[in-house]
Amino acid sequence: MHFPFELEKAIAATALLISEHKAKQLDRLRIQKLLYLAERESLRLTGRPIVGDKLCAMQHGPVLSHALDLMRGIQHDDKWSKFFSTKGPNLLILTKNPGVDALSQFDVAILKQIAQKYRARSSWNVVELTHEFPEWKRNYVPKSSRAIPLTDILHAVGRSDEEAKEIVADAEYAAAFARQFGAAAA
């Protein structure tokens, strides 16, 4: 179970992270790690994600599955393409800034905090950091992409069993609501 993917929030969060690095482009690996770190921190503090997505354990650490597919061009969406393009195999270019209206002030603060905290670290150093996360260690299978259960992340960030059950119930409700009313529930 995971929270539904919110495309507009993914666009705004990705653009904000690129902008925080004082650039118009950033490598996808770095963006993915920073997005994951922000999701994890938001789950720790509030029990809610910023973007929502299926979180997966992959070779280079945990990722937001649908966001990664958009960045790689595996999944196409006109809204995404309006703001981003790619350069070579690894760079994501911000072609138009969507602003932060889709994000709460709290979301913006978390994203900026994460960008600042890891600014001086190389992308590979951040990958190594995420390889220490219990939820990645528990779910990574070499040469695969395996979903990380929401409960694994919640326990890793210090949520109790009772809190985790409530948060998973919220995620189930959000996914059912999204399915019922036509939002992408991924």
Secondary structure, DSSP 8 states (H G I E B T S, - for coil): ------HHHHHHHHHHHHHHTTSSEEEHHHHHHHHHHHHHHHHHHHS--SS---EEEETTEEEEHHHHHHHHTSS--HHHHTTEEEETTTEEEE-S---STTS-HHHHHHHHHHHHHTTTS-HHHHHHHHTT-HHHHHH--TTS-EE--HHHHHHHTT--HHHHHHHHHHHHHHHHHHHHTT----
